[in-house]
Amino acid sequence: MRKHSSTQASEGLSDSRKDIRRLIRTGFFIVVSLWVMFALIIGVKTTPTPDMSPTLKLGDKVIYSRVDKKPIAKDVIVLRKDGDEFISRVVAIPGDTVEITEEGNLIVNGNLIVDEKISTPTYPALEKQSYPVTLGTKEYFVLGDNRLNSVDSRYFGIVKANEIKGTLIMVIRLYNF
Protein backbone atom coordinates (compact mmCIF):
# COMPACT_ATOMS: atom_id res chain seq x y z
CA MET A 1 0.00 0.00 0.00
CA ARG A 2 2.82 2.29 0.74
CA LYS A 3 4.26 1.72 -2.68
CA HIS A 4 0.95 2.58 -4.30
CA SER A 5 0.59 5.86 -2.38
CA SER A 6 4.19 6.87 -3.13
CA THR A 7 3.51 6.26 -6.84
CA GLN A 8 0.51 8.53 -6.63
CA ALA A 9 2.59 11.18 -4.84
CA SER A 10 5.32 11.07 -7.49
CA GLU A 11 2.71 11.28 -10.26
CA GLY A 12 1.16 14.27 -8.49
CA LEU A 13 4.59 15.88 -8.22
CA SER A 14 5.24 15.17 -11.90
CA ASP A 15 1.90 16.74 -12.85
CA SER A 16 2.66 19.86 -10.81
CA ARG A 17 6.05 20.18 -12.57
CA LYS A 18 4.27 19.94 -15.92
CA ASP A 19 1.83 22.60 -14.78
CA ILE A 20 4.70 24.89 -13.73
CA ARG A 21 6.48 24.37 -17.06
CA ARG A 22 3.23 25.06 -18.93
CA LEU A 23 2.70 28.21 -16.86
CA ILE A 24 6.27 29.41 -17.57
CA ARG A 25 5.89 28.75 -21.31
CA THR A 26 2.55 30.55 -21.39
CA GLY A 27 3.97 33.52 -19.46
CA PHE A 28 6.99 33.69 -21.78
CA PHE A 29 4.69 33.59 -24.84
CA ILE A 30 2.54 36.40 -23.41
CA VAL A 31 5.58 38.60 -22.61
CA VAL A 32 7.10 38.08 -26.08
CA SER A 33 3.71 38.73 -27.76
CA LEU A 34 3.21 41.97 -25.81
CA TRP A 35 6.75 43.10 -26.63
CA VAL A 36 6.21 42.46 -30.35
CA MET A 37 2.81 44.17 -30.24
CA PHE A 38 4.07 47.34 -28.50
CA ALA A 39 7.42 47.48 -30.32
CA LEU A 40 6.15 46.89 -33.84
CA ILE A 41 2.37 47.26 -34.06
CA ILE A 42 0.95 49.51 -31.32
CA GLY A 43 2.36 52.74 -29.90
CA VAL A 44 1.36 54.65 -26.77
CA LYS A 45 1.96 58.36 -26.28
CA THR A 46 0.87 60.85 -23.65
CA THR A 47 -0.59 64.05 -25.10
CA PRO A 48 2.18 66.54 -24.23
CA THR A 49 0.56 69.84 -25.25
CA PRO A 50 -2.92 71.35 -25.72
CA ASP A 51 -2.38 71.44 -29.53
CA MET A 52 -5.29 69.01 -30.14
CA SER A 53 -7.71 70.50 -27.59
CA PRO A 54 -10.68 70.00 -27.31
CA THR A 55 -10.36 66.59 -29.03
CA LEU A 56 -7.41 65.53 -26.86
CA LYS A 57 -6.74 66.87 -23.41
CA LEU A 58 -3.31 67.41 -21.89
CA GLY A 59 -2.24 64.07 -20.37
CA ASP A 60 -4.55 61.83 -22.42
CA LYS A 61 -2.98 58.52 -23.45
CA VAL A 62 -3.09 58.01 -27.20
CA ILE A 63 -2.95 54.49 -28.62
CA TYR A 64 -1.84 54.50 -32.24
CA SER A 65 -1.17 51.98 -34.99
CA ARG A 66 2.46 51.87 -36.09
CA VAL A 67 1.33 49.85 -39.12
CA ASP A 68 -1.11 52.44 -40.53
CA LYS A 69 1.21 55.09 -41.97
CA LYS A 70 -0.97 56.21 -44.90
CA PRO A 71 -3.50 58.49 -43.24
CA ILE A 72 -6.44 60.11 -44.95
CA ALA A 73 -7.79 63.61 -44.35
CA LYS A 74 -9.19 64.08 -40.81
CA ASP A 75 -7.09 61.24 -39.33
CA VAL A 76 -5.16 62.11 -36.17
CA ILE A 77 -1.54 61.02 -36.38
CA VAL A 78 1.58 60.85 -34.25
CA LEU A 79 4.61 62.22 -36.06
CA ARG A 80 8.27 62.99 -35.47
CA LYS A 81 9.53 66.27 -36.90
CA ASP A 82 13.00 67.70 -36.27
CA GLY A 83 13.53 65.35 -33.30
CA ASP A 84 10.23 66.24 -31.56
CA GLU A 85 7.00 64.24 -31.48
CA PHE A 86 3.64 65.84 -32.24
CA ILE A 87 0.01 64.74 -32.39
CA SER A 88 -1.88 66.48 -35.20
CA ARG A 89 -4.81 66.13 -37.59
CA VAL A 90 -4.20 65.51 -41.29
CA VAL A 91 -5.98 68.20 -43.32
CA ALA A 92 -4.39 67.50 -46.71
CA ILE A 93 -2.88 64.44 -48.37
CA PRO A 94 -0.49 63.91 -51.30
CA GLY A 95 -1.56 65.89 -54.37
CA ASP A 96 -3.76 68.34 -52.43
CA THR A 97 -3.30 72.11 -52.57
CA VAL A 98 -3.55 73.94 -49.23
CA GLU A 99 -4.16 77.61 -48.64
CA ILE A 100 -4.59 79.42 -45.33
CA THR A 101 -5.91 82.95 -45.73
CA GLU A 102 -5.25 86.06 -43.66
CA GLU A 103 -8.94 85.93 -42.70
CA GLY A 104 -8.39 82.57 -40.98
CA ASN A 105 -9.86 80.24 -43.60
CA LEU A 106 -8.50 76.81 -44.45
CA ILE A 107 -8.93 75.98 -48.14
CA VAL A 108 -8.00 72.58 -49.58
CA ASN A 109 -8.24 72.01 -53.34
CA GLY A 110 -10.29 75.21 -53.67
CA ASN A 111 -12.86 74.13 -51.05
CA LEU A 112 -13.38 75.96 -47.77
CA ILE A 113 -12.92 73.41 -44.97
CA VAL A 114 -15.37 73.84 -42.12
CA ASP A 115 -15.16 71.51 -39.14
CA GLU A 116 -17.75 71.85 -36.38
CA LYS A 117 -15.13 70.74 -33.80
CA ILE A 118 -12.91 73.72 -34.65
CA SER A 119 -14.32 76.88 -33.12
CA THR A 120 -11.46 79.26 -33.93
CA PRO A 121 -10.06 80.60 -37.20
CA THR A 122 -7.00 79.03 -38.83
CA TYR A 123 -4.51 81.84 -39.29
CA PRO A 124 -1.26 81.41 -41.21
CA ALA A 125 2.04 81.57 -39.36
CA LEU A 126 3.57 84.68 -40.85
CA GLU A 127 6.91 84.21 -42.59
CA LYS A 128 6.92 80.45 -41.90
CA GLN A 129 4.99 78.95 -44.84
CA SER A 130 3.88 80.53 -48.09
CA TYR A 131 0.50 79.67 -49.60
CA PRO A 132 -0.88 78.05 -51.60
CA VAL A 133 1.25 74.92 -51.23
CA THR A 134 0.74 71.78 -53.32
CA LEU A 135 1.77 68.56 -51.64
CA GLY A 136 4.02 66.11 -53.44
CA THR A 137 3.87 62.35 -53.23
CA LYS A 138 4.28 61.14 -49.65
CA GLU A 139 3.65 64.63 -48.22
CA TYR A 140 0.95 65.66 -45.72
CA PHE A 141 -0.25 68.92 -44.20
CA VAL A 142 -1.30 68.72 -40.54
CA LEU A 143 -2.97 71.11 -38.11
CA GLY A 144 -3.77 70.89 -34.42
CA ASP A 145 -7.43 71.26 -33.47
CA ASN A 146 -6.48 74.12 -31.14
CA ARG A 147 -5.74 76.36 -34.12
CA LEU A 148 -4.79 79.46 -32.13
CA ASN A 149 -2.28 77.58 -29.96
CA SER A 150 -0.81 74.74 -32.00
CA VAL A 151 2.58 73.92 -33.46
CA ASP A 152 1.84 72.23 -36.78
CA SER A 153 2.57 72.43 -40.54
CA ARG A 154 2.12 76.20 -40.42
CA TYR A 155 5.31 76.30 -38.33
CA PHE A 156 7.37 73.20 -39.15
CA GLY A 157 6.22 72.72 -42.74
CA ILE A 158 5.04 69.73 -44.69
CA VAL A 159 5.16 66.31 -43.04
CA LYS A 160 6.86 63.58 -45.06
CA ALA A 161 5.45 60.04 -44.96
CA ASN A 162 8.58 58.72 -43.24
CA GLU A 163 8.00 61.19 -40.36
CA ILE A 164 4.63 59.61 -39.53
CA LYS A 165 4.83 57.19 -36.60
CA GLY A 166 1.22 56.03 -36.86
CA THR A 167 -2.50 56.76 -36.88
CA LEU A 168 -4.63 57.19 -33.75
CA ILE A 169 -6.71 54.16 -32.72
CA MET A 170 -7.98 55.11 -29.28
CA VAL A 171 -7.75 57.72 -26.51
CA ILE A 172 -7.60 56.86 -22.82
CA ARG A 173 -8.57 59.69 -20.51
CA LEU A 174 -7.36 58.98 -16.96
CA TYR A 175 -8.97 61.90 -15.16
CA ASN A 176 -12.26 63.76 -14.87
CA PHE A 177 -13.69 65.10 -18.08
C-alpha positions as CSV (number, residue, x, y, z in Angstrom):
1,M,0.0,0.0,0.0
2,R,2.8,2.3,0.7
3,K,4.3,1.7,-2.7
4,H,0.9,2.6,-4.3
5,S,0.6,5.9,-2.4
6,S,4.2,6.9,-3.1
7,T,3.5,6.3,-6.8
8,Q,0.5,8.5,-6.6
9,A,2.6,11.2,-4.8
10,S,5.3,11.1,-7.5
11,E,2.7,11.3,-10.3
12,G,1.2,14.3,-8.5
13,L,4.6,15.9,-8.2
14,S,5.2,15.2,-11.9
15,D,1.9,16.7,-12.9
16,S,2.7,19.9,-10.8
17,R,6.0,20.2,-12.6
18,K,4.3,19.9,-15.9
19,D,1.8,22.6,-14.8
20,I,4.7,24.9,-13.7
21,R,6.5,24.4,-17.1
22,R,3.2,25.1,-18.9
23,L,2.7,28.2,-16.9
24,I,6.3,29.4,-17.6
25,R,5.9,28.7,-21.3
26,T,2.6,30.6,-21.4
27,G,4.0,33.5,-19.5
28,F,7.0,33.7,-21.8
29,F,4.7,33.6,-24.8
30,I,2.5,36.4,-23.4
31,V,5.6,38.6,-22.6
32,V,7.1,38.1,-26.1
33,S,3.7,38.7,-27.8
34,L,3.2,42.0,-25.8
35,W,6.7,43.1,-26.6
36,V,6.2,42.5,-30.4
37,M,2.8,44.2,-30.2
38,F,4.1,47.3,-28.5
39,A,7.4,47.5,-30.3
40,L,6.2,46.9,-33.8
41,I,2.4,47.3,-34.1
42,I,0.9,49.5,-31.3
43,G,2.4,52.7,-29.9
44,V,1.4,54.6,-26.8
45,K,2.0,58.4,-26.3
46,T,0.9,60.9,-23.7
47,T,-0.6,64.1,-25.1
48,P,2.2,66.5,-24.2
49,T,0.6,69.8,-25.3
50,P,-2.9,71.4,-25.7
51,D,-2.4,71.4,-29.5
52,M,-5.3,69.0,-30.1
53,S,-7.7,70.5,-27.6
54,P,-10.7,70.0,-27.3
55,T,-10.4,66.6,-29.0
56,L,-7.4,65.5,-26.9
57,K,-6.7,66.9,-23.4
58,L,-3.3,67.4,-21.9
59,G,-2.2,64.1,-20.4
60,D,-4.6,61.8,-22.4
61,K,-3.0,58.5,-23.4
62,V,-3.1,58.0,-27.2
63,I,-3.0,54.5,-28.6
64,Y,-1.8,54.5,-32.2
65,S,-1.2,52.0,-35.0
66,R,2.5,51.9,-36.1
67,V,1.3,49.8,-39.1
68,D,-1.1,52.4,-40.5
69,K,1.2,55.1,-42.0
70,K,-1.0,56.2,-44.9
71,P,-3.5,58.5,-43.2
72,I,-6.4,60.1,-45.0
73,A,-7.8,63.6,-44.3
74,K,-9.2,64.1,-40.8
75,D,-7.1,61.2,-39.3
76,V,-5.2,62.1,-36.2
77,I,-1.5,61.0,-36.4
78,V,1.6,60.8,-34.3
79,L,4.6,62.2,-36.1
80,R,8.3,63.0,-35.5
81,K,9.5,66.3,-36.9
82,D,13.0,67.7,-36.3
83,G,13.5,65.4,-33.3
84,D,10.2,66.2,-31.6
85,E,7.0,64.2,-31.5
86,F,3.6,65.8,-32.2
87,I,0.0,64.7,-32.4
88,S,-1.9,66.5,-35.2
89,R,-4.8,66.1,-37.6
90,V,-4.2,65.5,-41.3
91,V,-6.0,68.2,-43.3
92,A,-4.4,67.5,-46.7
93,I,-2.9,64.4,-48.4
94,P,-0.5,63.9,-51.3
95,G,-1.6,65.9,-54.4
96,D,-3.8,68.3,-52.4
97,T,-3.3,72.1,-52.6
98,V,-3.6,73.9,-49.2
99,E,-4.2,77.6,-48.6
100,I,-4.6,79.4,-45.3
101,T,-5.9,82.9,-45.7
102,E,-5.2,86.1,-43.7
103,E,-8.9,85.9,-42.7
104,G,-8.4,82.6,-41.0
105,N,-9.9,80.2,-43.6
106,L,-8.5,76.8,-44.5
107,I,-8.9,76.0,-48.1
108,V,-8.0,72.6,-49.6
109,N,-8.2,72.0,-53.3
110,G,-10.3,75.2,-53.7
111,N,-12.9,74.1,-51.0
112,L,-13.4,76.0,-47.8
113,I,-12.9,73.4,-45.0
114,V,-15.4,73.8,-42.1
115,D,-15.2,71.5,-39.1
116,E,-17.7,71.9,-36.4
117,K,-15.1,70.7,-33.8
118,I,-12.9,73.7,-34.7
119,S,-14.3,76.9,-33.1
120,T,-11.5,79.3,-33.9
121,P,-10.1,80.6,-37.2
122,T,-7.0,79.0,-38.8
123,Y,-4.5,81.8,-39.3
124,P,-1.3,81.4,-41.2
125,A,2.0,81.6,-39.4
126,L,3.6,84.7,-40.8
127,E,6.9,84.2,-42.6
128,K,6.9,80.5,-41.9
129,Q,5.0,78.9,-44.8
130,S,3.9,80.5,-48.1
131,Y,0.5,79.7,-49.6
132,P,-0.9,78.0,-51.6
133,V,1.3,74.9,-51.2
134,T,0.7,71.8,-53.3
135,L,1.8,68.6,-51.6
136,G,4.0,66.1,-53.4
137,T,3.9,62.4,-53.2
138,K,4.3,61.1,-49.7
139,E,3.6,64.6,-48.2
140,Y,1.0,65.7,-45.7
141,F,-0.3,68.9,-44.2
142,V,-1.3,68.7,-40.5
143,L,-3.0,71.1,-38.1
144,G,-3.8,70.9,-34.4
145,D,-7.4,71.3,-33.5
146,N,-6.5,74.1,-31.1
147,R,-5.7,76.4,-34.1
148,L,-4.8,79.5,-32.1
149,N,-2.3,77.6,-30.0
150,S,-0.8,74.7,-32.0
151,V,2.6,73.9,-33.5
152,D,1.8,72.2,-36.8
153,S,2.6,72.4,-40.5
154,R,2.1,76.2,-40.4
155,Y,5.3,76.3,-38.3
156,F,7.4,73.2,-39.2
157,G,6.2,72.7,-42.7
158,I,5.0,69.7,-44.7
159,V,5.2,66.3,-43.0
160,K,6.9,63.6,-45.1
161,A,5.4,60.0,-45.0
162,N,8.6,58.7,-43.2
163,E,8.0,61.2,-40.4
164,I,4.6,59.6,-39.5
165,K,4.8,57.2,-36.6
166,G,1.2,56.0,-36.9
167,T,-2.5,56.8,-36.9
168,L,-4.6,57.2,-33.8
169,I,-6.7,54.2,-32.7
170,M,-8.0,55.1,-29.3
171,V,-7.7,57.7,-26.5
172,I,-7.6,56.9,-22.8
173,R,-8.6,59.7,-20.5
174,L,-7.4,59.0,-17.0
175,Y,-9.0,61.9,-15.2
176,N,-12.3,63.8,-14.9
177,F,-13.7,65.1,-18.1
